[in-house]
Structure formats: structure tokens, C-alpha cells
Amino acid sequence: MLQSAVAQDNYSKLRGSPEDSLLTRNFPGAWNLPGTDLYMKIGGYFRLDALYDFNGAGSRNQLLIGQIPVDGTEAANAGPFFNMHVRETRFNLDIRRTTELGRPLKFFIEFDFFDESLSAAQPRMRHAFVKYGNVLVGQTWTNLSDLRVFPFIMDFSAGDALFGGRSVQVRYEKYFKKHWQYSFALEMPGLNGIYAPDNDAGAKMPTLPLFSARLSNERDKGMLMLGGQAEQLRWDGRKQGPDATALGWGVVFNGRQFFTNRLFATWHSSYNVGMISQILVFGGTDQGAVLLPDGELYLEDAITLAIGGGYQLSKSVSTNIAYAYLKRGNLTYRPEDALEKGGMGHFNLIWQIDPKATAGIEYAWGKVHTLENSKGNASRLQVMVKYAF
């Protein structure tokens, strides 16, 4: 019994692959551009999602832990709603060649339509990078991000508890012995992550790139990854307030294991100090540190845990289940309604109609607690139809 197409996509494509797979001779589906040594492939997929939210919680397009309202608030009084969208539809362009030195060169760019700051779906750049041999330059998943640590989840916020995301970076990665790879990266730090309640004049203004390192073991039956990163947290008072700096850091331990051709399990864990905005659910927020009146940065911490798995029920039907949990600490200077901990679960059935077409149904649920121990719940049903090209 072969792994499902969904499992194959999650395991073999989401992170990347050894250098040899970049060579044009191993580039299926591409065609030679006449008169050049370039090979090009157009890829992506169309996807339609229909959702019914039982609690009227948060985004109409995805279920986010950070948007679940607590009982007794105005947001919690919202009724159920229905939504249908094609925002996850995406397309990409992959161009490769083998240079005169025999080294593979790859250019990749991808767009989707999942910018929720816009009322209508418009293209949003996900990836844009060049990879030459062992060196990658551009925007893609951070050095510590690896989506293989999740089973296939239909909801777009599947990686709520993922410590990482996408960033502009320069990365070097190398397979130094059989099954083993290391990588180092300099990445663009986020321009957020510091809460300054008494100083609106300043802004977060790092002067150094984020540094990350990763060691991974890649096998046919699974993978393990251990990594860490450090970031300068710097507040620029712009001569109207205090200047402050501190060191934020985080570590991750991830894995995926196939027990049989039908059954696999995944896990993701992270701990960070001062880098809560690196957790996807808090991306782009001021979570991570607080600028105190005396000009010091007070660092908050957080732990994330995610477990999941998938099982191939038949040749064309598979099922996946996942649960993610996060807990924050050192929240002395946050308001009482701040999110302290929360969890999100997903369960689905996926039908592989043919090698290109997929359909599925998924139930998602979530629960949150605030500092004052207020609680909130959410649940949602989602149906999708997807066609890859």
C-alpha cells in the first residue's frame, strides 16, 4: 500500500530535498525553454473551501486560537455563520538549470490569495528565492520551520502553534553524511514583538539579523530536527523615550515517523524567551517583551506542543488528526484579558479522487483561557475541493 498523495506531499515536498533533486534531470513535469538551458515548471492548485462556524468566532476564513472570544464578551455573542472562498488557491513558477560548474541553480516564486487584511482576494507572495547548490537567498520558510511536523490539515491555520513562518534570509545547508543535514541562516527579524504601553513615540528597530541553526536527520521513514535561534530585541525611543536592547532566543524539536505504509505520527515542540511573535498565531503582534517605565525590556516566554497523525483507510481515503497547545508565561505586565493558554484540534477525512483531485471534510475545535481564567470555545466544520496542476 502506497502512502496517500496527501502524505507524500507533506513529507517529501514541504521542507525541501537534497541538492541532487534540484538537477534538471530529476525535474519531472518541466519543459526546456527553446534556445536556453533553462527548464521551467508551472505548478500550484485551485481550492474551494466552504465553512460553517458554530460559534461565530474570529476569522471567516480560518480558525485561529488567538481570535477565539471568551464567554461574556460582545464577540462571544456572535451567532453561527457560513462562508465560502477560494483564497488558498495558489500558483508557482519553478525554473532550474545546471551551471557550467555542474552546480544546480533554482528560482522559485509562489503566490496565494490569503491576505486577510484585504476584503477581496488579491495575490500575496509566499515564496521568492534562488537556491544555488547549498546556498539559498530570498523569502521562504524560516530555517526552523518544517511543515512535515503536521499531518494534512484543511484549515489554513493548521500551524497555529508552529514556531517559525516565512522570512527573507540567507541560508547555507548541507548533507554532511548519510541522512544528516545541518544548516545556518541569517534572517530578517520581525518588526514587532515589543509592547510599549507608556511610549507611543518609539518603535522596535533591530540592527542585527536573526541567527538560526538546525541539525536534522532525514530518512525514508521519517525525520528528526533540533534547532535554535537568537534575535536582538531593540526598542528605539527616537530621542523621545528610552532605548533598550535584550536577547531573545528559542529552541525547537520536531519529528515525523512512518510506522507502516499506512500509519504515521508527527510532533512539534518549542520554547522561547522574548520571541512569542515568532509563533504563527501571534505573528505580527507586540507579544514577546514589554518596555517598562525604567527603560528595561521585560521578556515573556512561551511553550508550544503539537501532536498529530494520519492513517490510510483505503487506497483513496485517508484520515488525519492533530492537536496543538500553547502556554505563555511572565505575563505580569499584560492586561487580565490577555491569552494565557489555548488549544486547537482538527480531525478530517480526505478522499483522493485521482492523482490531481482531492476532496475532504474536517471538524475543528478550540479552547482558550485568559489570565483572569475566563474561557472561550469555538468549533467549525469545513469542506474542501482541490485540484492540483
BADOPA-834243 format. One record per residue (C-alpha): residue number from 1; residue in three letters; z, y, x. Coordinates in Angstrom, 2 decimals. Each point is the difference from the previous one (the first is absolute). Layout:
# residues N
PT, NUM, ALA, Z, Y, X
...
//
This chain:
# residues 389
PT, 1, MET, 0.00, 0.00, 0.00
PT, 2, LEU, -1.08, 3.30, 1.50
PT, 3, GLN, 2.12, 3.13, -0.17
PT, 4, SER, -0.99, 2.29, -2.85
PT, 5, ALA, -2.32, 2.90, 0.71
PT, 6, VAL, 2.90, 2.35, -0.71
PT, 7, ALA, 2.26, -1.73, 2.53
PT, 8, GLN, -2.78, -0.06, 2.56
PT, 9, ASP, -0.60, 3.74, -0.43
PT, 10, ASN, 3.67, 0.86, 0.38
PT, 11, TYR, 0.55, -2.22, 3.01
PT, 12, SER, -3.11, 0.37, 2.12
PT, 13, LYS, -1.26, 3.51, -0.70
PT, 14, LEU, 2.81, 2.41, -0.73
PT, 15, ARG, 1.34, 0.34, 3.52
PT, 16, GLY, -3.00, -0.55, 2.19
PT, 17, SER, -1.17, -2.69, 2.33
PT, 18, PRO, -0.55, -0.89, 3.66
PT, 19, GLU, -2.50, 1.97, 2.01
PT, 20, ASP, -2.64, -2.74, -0.18
PT, 21, SER, -0.30, 0.40, -3.78
PT, 22, LEU, -1.27, 3.55, 0.52
PT, 23, LEU, -3.14, -1.29, 1.74
PT, 24, THR, -3.21, 0.34, -1.98
PT, 25, ARG, -0.70, -3.72, 0.19
PT, 26, ASN, 3.11, -0.59, -2.14
PT, 27, PHE, -0.72, 2.74, -2.51
PT, 28, PRO, -1.06, -1.75, -3.24
PT, 29, GLY, -1.75, 1.99, -2.67
PT, 30, ALA, -1.24, 2.71, 2.36
PT, 31, TRP, -3.55, 0.98, 0.75
PT, 32, ASN, -1.61, 1.52, 3.06
PT, 33, LEU, -1.01, 3.64, -0.28
PT, 34, PRO, -3.70, 0.03, 0.99
PT, 35, GLY, -0.66, 1.31, 3.47
PT, 36, THR, 3.69, -0.10, 1.04
PT, 37, ASP, 2.62, -2.44, 1.22
PT, 38, LEU, 2.29, 0.95, -2.91
PT, 39, TYR, 1.05, -2.42, -2.73
PT, 40, MET, 1.28, 1.39, -3.30
PT, 41, LYS, 1.76, -1.40, -3.04
PT, 42, ILE, 0.88, 1.73, -3.26
PT, 43, GLY, 3.07, -1.41, -1.71
PT, 44, GLY, 2.71, 0.66, -2.54
PT, 45, TYR, 0.62, -0.87, -3.60
PT, 46, PHE, -0.03, 1.29, -3.56
PT, 47, ARG, 3.25, -0.42, -1.88
PT, 48, LEU, 1.11, 0.78, -3.55
PT, 49, ASP, 3.72, 0.01, -0.84
PT, 50, ALA, 1.57, 0.12, -3.47
PT, 51, LEU, 3.77, 0.59, -0.24
PT, 52, TYR, 2.65, -0.02, -2.71
PT, 53, ASP, 3.32, 1.52, 1.03
PT, 54, PHE, 2.95, -1.01, -2.16
PT, 55, ASN, 2.28, 2.83, 1.15
PT, 56, GLY, -2.36, 2.90, 0.63
PT, 57, ALA, 1.21, 0.19, 3.61
PT, 58, GLY, -1.60, 1.98, 2.79
PT, 59, SER, -3.65, -0.02, 0.96
PT, 60, ARG, -2.61, -1.07, -2.52
PT, 61, ASN, -1.88, -1.81, 2.78
PT, 62, GLN, 2.68, -1.83, 2.02
PT, 63, LEU, 3.64, -1.00, -0.37
PT, 64, LEU, 2.13, 1.66, 2.70
PT, 65, ILE, 3.68, -0.65, 0.69
PT, 66, GLY, 0.61, 3.65, 0.70
PT, 67, GLN, -1.39, 1.07, -3.39
PT, 68, ILE, 2.13, -2.23, -2.25
PT, 69, PRO, 2.19, 2.35, -2.07
PT, 70, VAL, 3.70, -0.78, -0.53
PT, 71, ASP, 1.49, -0.45, -3.45
PT, 72, GLY, 1.07, 3.16, -1.79
PT, 73, THR, -2.58, 2.30, 1.57
PT, 74, GLU, -2.87, 1.67, -1.81
PT, 75, ALA, -2.55, -2.05, 1.95
PT, 76, ALA, 1.66, -3.22, -1.21
PT, 77, ASN, -0.68, 0.97, -3.61
PT, 78, ALA, -3.75, -0.33, 0.43
PT, 79, GLY, -1.60, -2.70, -2.10
PT, 80, PRO, -2.45, -2.72, 1.07
PT, 81, PHE, -3.56, 0.88, 0.94
PT, 82, PHE, -3.40, -1.57, 0.70
PT, 83, ASN, -2.31, 0.99, 2.84
PT, 84, MET, -3.29, -1.23, 1.40
PT, 85, HIS, -1.57, 1.17, 3.27
PT, 86, VAL, -2.34, -0.89, 2.87
PT, 87, ARG, 1.85, 1.93, 2.74
PT, 88, GLU, 0.43, -3.01, 2.28
PT, 89, THR, -3.77, -0.45, 0.29
PT, 90, ARG, -0.93, 0.47, 3.65
PT, 91, PHE, -2.95, -0.12, 2.37
PT, 92, ASN, -0.34, -0.21, 3.76
PT, 93, LEU, -2.53, 0.16, 2.79
PT, 94, ASP, 0.34, -2.25, 3.06
PT, 95, ILE, -2.32, 0.66, 2.98
PT, 96, ARG, 0.13, -2.03, 3.23
PT, 97, ARG, -1.82, -0.51, 3.25
PT, 98, THR, 0.54, -1.72, 3.31
PT, 99, THR, -0.13, 2.50, 2.86
PT, 100, GLU, -1.80, -0.39, 3.29
PT, 101, LEU, 3.31, -1.12, 1.54
PT, 102, GLY, 0.24, -2.82, -2.52
PT, 103, ARG, 2.88, 1.63, -1.86
PT, 104, PRO, 0.03, 0.16, -3.81
PT, 105, LEU, -0.07, 3.40, -1.69
PT, 106, LYS, 0.88, 0.45, -3.68
PT, 107, PHE, -0.01, 3.00, -2.34
PT, 108, PHE, 1.66, -0.41, -3.39
PT, 109, ILE, 0.53, 2.43, -2.86
PT, 110, GLU, 1.36, -0.72, -3.48
PT, 111, PHE, 0.68, 2.02, -3.16
PT, 112, ASP, 1.71, -0.69, -3.29
PT, 113, PHE, 0.82, 2.22, -3.00
PT, 114, PHE, 3.80, -0.29, -0.11
PT, 115, ASP, 1.08, 3.60, 0.56
PT, 116, GLU, 2.59, 0.54, -2.72
PT, 117, SER, 0.26, 3.71, 0.76
PT, 118, LEU, -3.37, 0.36, -1.76
PT, 119, SER, -0.44, -0.32, -3.76
PT, 120, ALA, -3.40, -1.65, 0.43
PT, 121, ALA, -0.91, -2.73, 2.46
PT, 122, GLN, -1.60, 1.40, 3.16
PT, 123, PRO, -0.74, -1.65, 3.38
PT, 124, ARG, 2.98, -0.31, 2.34
PT, 125, MET, -0.37, -1.06, 3.63
PT, 126, ARG, 2.04, -3.10, 0.85
PT, 127, HIS, -1.32, -0.98, 3.42
PT, 128, ALA, -2.23, 1.65, 2.61
PT, 129, PHE, 0.17, -1.44, 3.51
PT, 130, VAL, -1.94, -1.15, 3.03
PT, 131, LYS, 1.04, -3.12, 1.89
PT, 132, TYR, -1.38, -0.66, 3.48
PT, 133, GLY, 1.24, -3.25, 1.47
PT, 134, ASN, 3.78, 0.18, -0.10
PT, 135, VAL, 0.25, 3.73, -0.81
PT, 136, LEU, 0.08, 1.44, -3.52
PT, 137, VAL, -0.28, 3.73, -0.75
PT, 138, GLY, 0.19, 1.53, -3.48
PT, 139, GLN, 1.75, -0.47, -3.33
PT, 140, THR, 1.05, -3.43, -1.23
PT, 141, TRP, 3.14, -2.05, -0.63
PT, 142, THR, 2.82, 0.93, 2.35
PT, 143, ASN, 0.77, -2.29, 2.90
PT, 144, LEU, 2.93, -1.55, -1.91
PT, 145, SER, -1.79, -0.39, -3.35
PT, 146, ASP, -1.37, -3.41, -0.90
PT, 147, LEU, -0.92, -0.72, -3.63
PT, 148, ARG, -0.02, -3.73, 0.64
PT, 149, VAL, 3.78, 0.15, -0.49
PT, 150, PHE, -0.65, 0.28, -3.75
PT, 151, PRO, -1.71, -2.47, -2.32
PT, 152, PHE, -2.81, 1.33, -2.19
PT, 153, ILE, 1.56, 2.50, -2.42
PT, 154, MET, -2.10, 1.81, -2.58
PT, 155, ASP, 2.15, 3.12, -0.35
PT, 156, PHE, -1.15, 2.64, 2.51
PT, 157, SER, 3.61, 0.66, 1.07
PT, 158, ALA, 0.32, -3.59, 1.23
PT, 159, GLY, 1.28, 1.22, 3.36
PT, 160, ASP, 2.75, 2.24, -1.43
PT, 161, ALA, 2.48, -1.24, 2.60
PT, 162, LEU, -2.49, -0.13, 2.88
PT, 163, PHE, 1.16, 1.91, 3.07
PT, 164, GLY, -3.26, 1.55, 1.13
PT, 165, GLY, -3.17, 1.24, -1.64
PT, 166, ARG, -3.11, 1.57, 1.47
PT, 167, SER, -0.13, 2.53, 2.83
PT, 168, VAL, -2.30, 1.60, 2.57
PT, 169, GLN, 0.66, -1.79, 3.29
PT, 170, VAL, -1.11, -1.25, 3.39
PT, 171, ARG, 0.85, -3.68, 0.39
PT, 172, TYR, -0.42, -2.64, 2.70
PT, 173, GLU, 0.31, -3.66, -1.00
PT, 174, LYS, -0.66, -3.14, 1.98
PT, 175, TYR, 0.27, -3.76, -0.33
PT, 176, PHE, 1.75, -0.82, 3.28
PT, 177, LYS, 0.35, -3.76, -0.57
PT, 178, LYS, -0.89, -2.50, -2.69
PT, 179, HIS, 1.34, 1.15, -3.40
PT, 180, TRP, 1.83, 3.02, 1.47
PT, 181, GLN, -0.91, 3.66, -0.29
PT, 182, TYR, 1.71, 3.24, 0.99
PT, 183, SER, -0.89, 3.55, -0.93
PT, 184, PHE, 1.15, 3.55, 0.72
PT, 185, ALA, -0.92, 3.13, -1.94
PT, 186, LEU, 0.41, 3.76, -0.05
PT, 187, GLU, -0.11, 1.11, -3.63
PT, 188, MET, 0.02, 3.22, -1.97
PT, 189, PRO, 3.55, 0.52, -1.31
PT, 190, GLY, 0.53, 1.01, -3.61
PT, 191, LEU, 0.47, 3.70, -0.76
PT, 192, ASN, 2.89, -0.77, -2.34
PT, 193, GLY, 3.23, -1.98, 0.01
PT, 194, ILE, 2.52, 2.86, 0.43
PT, 195, TYR, 1.95, 1.53, -2.88
PT, 196, ALA, 1.11, 3.58, 0.65
PT, 197, PRO, 1.91, 1.17, -3.10
PT, 198, ASP, 1.16, 3.29, 1.54
PT, 199, ASN, -3.06, 0.93, 2.03
PT, 200, ASP, -3.30, 0.47, -1.81
PT, 201, ALA, -1.51, 2.05, 2.82
PT, 202, GLY, -0.45, -2.84, 2.49
PT, 203, ALA, -2.02, -3.20, 0.06
PT, 204, LYS, -0.15, -3.38, 1.69
PT, 205, MET, -2.12, 0.52, 3.11
PT, 206, PRO, -0.12, -2.91, 2.48
PT, 207, THR, -1.31, 0.68, 3.49
PT, 208, LEU, -0.37, -3.66, 1.07
PT, 209, PRO, -1.96, -2.95, -1.41
PT, 210, LEU, 1.74, -2.98, -1.53
PT, 211, PHE, 0.16, -2.99, 2.38
PT, 212, SER, -0.12, -3.60, -1.23
PT, 213, ALA, -0.19, -3.47, 1.56
PT, 214, ARG, -0.64, -3.40, -1.54
PT, 215, LEU, 0.05, -3.65, 1.08
PT, 216, SER, -1.61, -2.57, -2.30
PT, 217, ASN, -0.72, -3.69, -0.10
PT, 218, GLU, -3.23, -0.88, -1.83
PT, 219, ARG, -0.63, -3.58, -1.10
PT, 220, ASP, -2.28, -1.78, -2.49
PT, 221, LYS, 3.02, -0.79, -2.16
PT, 222, GLY, 1.71, 3.38, 0.20
PT, 223, MET, 1.21, 2.96, 1.99
PT, 224, LEU, 3.19, 1.63, 1.30
PT, 225, MET, 0.38, 3.60, 1.04
PT, 226, LEU, 2.82, 1.99, 1.58
PT, 227, GLY, -0.38, 3.71, 0.63
PT, 228, GLY, 1.71, 3.34, 0.40
PT, 229, GLN, -0.80, 3.69, 0.04
PT, 230, ALA, 1.62, 3.30, 0.92
PT, 231, GLU, -0.73, 3.50, -1.27
PT, 232, GLN, 1.12, 3.50, 0.86
PT, 233, LEU, 1.65, 1.67, -3.00
PT, 234, ARG, -0.27, 3.75, 0.56
PT, 235, TRP, 0.76, 2.92, -2.29
PT, 236, ASP, -1.57, 3.35, 0.89
PT, 237, GLY, 2.04, 2.86, -1.47
PT, 238, ARG, -2.84, 2.47, 0.68
PT, 239, LYS, 2.50, 2.48, 1.44
PT, 240, GLN, 1.64, 0.32, -3.42
PT, 241, GLY, 2.19, -3.08, 0.21
PT, 242, PRO, 1.26, -2.68, 2.39
PT, 243, ASP, -2.23, -2.21, 2.14
PT, 244, ALA, 1.05, -3.66, 0.15
PT, 245, THR, -1.23, -3.27, 1.50
PT, 246, ALA, 1.07, -3.64, -0.27
PT, 247, LEU, -1.39, -3.47, 0.70
PT, 248, GLY, -1.07, -2.17, -2.91
PT, 249, TRP, -0.73, -3.68, 0.48
PT, 250, GLY, -0.85, -3.14, -1.92
PT, 251, VAL, -0.52, -3.73, 0.51
PT, 252, VAL, -1.89, -2.60, -2.04
PT, 253, PHE, -0.18, -3.80, -0.14
PT, 254, ASN, -2.82, -1.49, -2.07
PT, 255, GLY, -1.49, -3.38, -0.64
PT, 256, ARG, -2.33, -2.19, -2.02
PT, 257, GLN, -0.03, -3.79, -0.01
PT, 258, PHE, -2.30, -2.57, -1.63
PT, 259, PHE, 1.95, -3.18, -0.76
PT, 260, THR, -3.03, -1.81, -1.45
PT, 261, ASN, -3.55, 1.03, -0.92
PT, 262, ARG, 1.41, 0.89, -3.41
PT, 263, LEU, 3.35, 1.65, 0.76
PT, 264, PHE, 1.02, 2.97, 2.16
PT, 265, ALA, 2.96, 2.38, 0.35
PT, 266, THR, 0.29, 3.58, 1.28
PT, 267, TRP, 2.80, 2.29, 1.13
PT, 268, HIS, 0.48, 3.55, 1.23
PT, 269, SER, 3.17, 1.66, 1.26
PT, 270, SER, 0.73, 3.37, 1.55
PT, 271, TYR, 2.84, 2.27, 1.01
PT, 272, ASN, -0.36, 3.63, 0.94
PT, 273, VAL, 2.06, 3.06, 0.83
PT, 274, GLY, -1.44, 3.38, -0.89
PT, 275, MET, -3.39, -1.39, -1.01
PT, 276, ILE, 0.36, -0.79, -3.70
PT, 277, SER, -3.20, 1.93, -0.72
PT, 278, GLN, -1.80, -2.81, 1.90
PT, 279, ILE, 0.81, -2.37, -2.90
PT, 280, LEU, -3.02, 0.13, -2.30
PT, 281, VAL, 1.99, 0.78, -3.13
PT, 282, PHE, 1.38, 3.13, 1.73
PT, 283, GLY, -3.21, 1.02, 1.75
PT, 284, GLY, -0.57, 3.74, 0.05
PT, 285, THR, 3.59, 0.84, -1.02
PT, 286, ASP, 2.94, 1.70, 1.74
PT, 287, GLN, 2.00, -3.23, 0.24
PT, 288, GLY, 1.41, -1.01, 3.41
PT, 289, ALA, 2.06, 2.88, 1.34
PT, 290, VAL, 1.92, 3.04, -1.21
PT, 291, LEU, 0.19, 3.34, 1.80
PT, 292, LEU, 3.66, 1.03, -0.12
PT, 293, PRO, 1.23, 3.62, -0.08
PT, 294, ASP, 1.16, -0.27, 3.62
PT, 295, GLY, -3.56, -0.79, 1.11
PT, 296, GLU, 0.48, -3.74, 0.59
PT, 297, LEU, -2.19, -2.75, -1.45
PT, 298, TYR, 1.95, -2.61, -1.96
PT, 299, LEU, -1.96, -3.28, 0.08
PT, 300, GLU, -0.12, -2.35, -2.97
PT, 301, ASP, -0.86, -3.69, 0.26
PT, 302, ALA, -1.64, -2.66, -2.16
PT, 303, ILE, -0.65, -3.71, -0.11
PT, 304, THR, -2.94, -1.68, -1.75
PT, 305, LEU, -0.50, -3.67, -0.80
PT, 306, ALA, -2.97, -1.67, -1.67
PT, 307, ILE, -0.68, -3.66, -0.70
PT, 308, GLY, -2.91, -1.63, -1.74
PT, 309, GLY, -2.26, -2.99, -0.25
PT, 310, GLY, -3.10, -1.45, -1.55
PT, 311, TYR, -1.12, -3.36, -1.33
PT, 312, GLN, -3.51, -1.31, -0.70
PT, 313, LEU, 0.28, -1.62, -3.43
PT, 314, SER, -3.61, -1.22, -0.06
PT, 315, LYS, -3.29, 0.67, 1.72
PT, 316, SER, -0.40, 3.32, -1.83
PT, 317, VAL, 3.51, 0.98, -1.18
PT, 318, SER, 2.87, 1.21, 2.16
PT, 319, THR, 3.36, 1.66, -0.58
PT, 320, ASN, 2.06, 2.46, 2.05
PT, 321, ILE, 3.55, 1.28, -0.22
PT, 322, ALA, 1.71, 2.72, 2.03
PT, 323, TYR, 3.21, 2.00, 0.03
PT, 324, ALA, 0.79, 3.09, 2.09
PT, 325, TYR, 3.40, 1.66, 0.48
PT, 326, LEU, 1.12, 3.17, 1.75
PT, 327, LYS, 3.39, 1.56, 0.64
PT, 328, ARG, 0.79, 3.39, 1.49
PT, 329, GLY, 3.11, 1.14, 1.86
PT, 330, ASN, 1.63, 3.16, 1.43
PT, 331, LEU, -0.79, 1.95, -3.18
PT, 332, THR, 2.98, 2.38, 0.24
PT, 333, TYR, -2.17, 3.11, -0.37
PT, 334, ARG, -2.27, -1.25, -2.77
PT, 335, PRO, 0.49, 0.82, -3.71
PT, 336, GLU, 1.70, -2.58, -2.21
PT, 337, ASP, -3.26, -0.89, -1.74
PT, 338, ALA, -1.63, -1.06, 3.31
PT, 339, LEU, -1.37, -3.53, 0.12
PT, 340, GLU, 2.39, -2.25, 1.93
PT, 341, LYS, -1.54, -3.44, -0.54
PT, 342, GLY, -2.68, -1.69, -2.04
PT, 343, GLY, -2.19, -3.03, -0.38
PT, 344, MET, -3.44, -0.91, -1.31
PT, 345, GLY, -1.42, -3.38, -0.99
PT, 346, HIS, -3.52, -1.23, -0.74
PT, 347, PHE, -1.34, -3.25, -1.43
PT, 348, ASN, -3.67, -0.71, -0.67
PT, 349, LEU, -2.71, -2.52, -0.76
PT, 350, ILE, -3.36, 0.46, 1.75
PT, 351, TRP, -3.29, -1.57, -1.09
PT, 352, GLN, -2.72, -0.22, 2.65
PT, 353, ILE, -3.05, 0.05, -2.28
PT, 354, ASP, -2.42, -0.38, 2.91
PT, 355, PRO, 0.08, 1.01, 3.71
PT, 356, LYS, -0.50, 3.67, -0.95
PT, 357, ALA, 1.67, 0.39, -3.41
PT, 358, THR, 3.74, -0.14, -0.72
PT, 359, ALA, 2.13, 0.59, -3.08
PT, 360, GLY, 3.75, -0.05, -0.45
PT, 361, ILE, 3.09, 0.89, -1.97
PT, 362, GLU, 3.32, 1.19, 1.45
PT, 363, TYR, 3.50, 0.84, -1.21
PT, 364, ALA, 2.03, 2.49, 2.06
PT, 365, TRP, 3.60, 1.09, -0.40
PT, 366, GLY, 2.32, 2.32, 1.87
PT, 367, LYS, 3.60, 1.21, 0.11
PT, 368, VAL, 1.66, 2.96, 1.76
PT, 369, HIS, 3.52, 1.31, 0.68
PT, 370, THR, 0.93, 3.58, 0.88
PT, 371, LEU, 2.93, 1.22, 2.07
PT, 372, GLU, 2.00, 0.61, -3.18
PT, 373, ASN, -0.82, -3.61, -1.03
PT, 374, SER, -2.35, 0.97, -2.80
PT, 375, LYS, -2.56, -2.73, -0.64
PT, 376, GLY, -3.60, -0.15, -1.09
PT, 377, ASN, -2.44, -2.77, -0.90
PT, 378, ALA, -3.76, -0.29, -0.34
PT, 379, SER, -2.51, -2.69, -0.90
PT, 380, ARG, -3.76, -0.09, -0.22
PT, 381, LEU, -2.85, -2.37, -0.82
PT, 382, GLN, -3.30, 0.36, 1.85
PT, 383, VAL, -3.42, -1.63, -0.30
PT, 384, MET, -2.81, 0.39, 2.54
PT, 385, VAL, -3.64, -0.90, 0.51
PT, 386, LYS, -1.40, 0.28, 3.52
PT, 387, TYR, -3.42, -0.52, 1.54
PT, 388, ALA, -0.37, 0.06, 3.80
PT, 389, PHE, -3.22, 0.79, 1.82
//
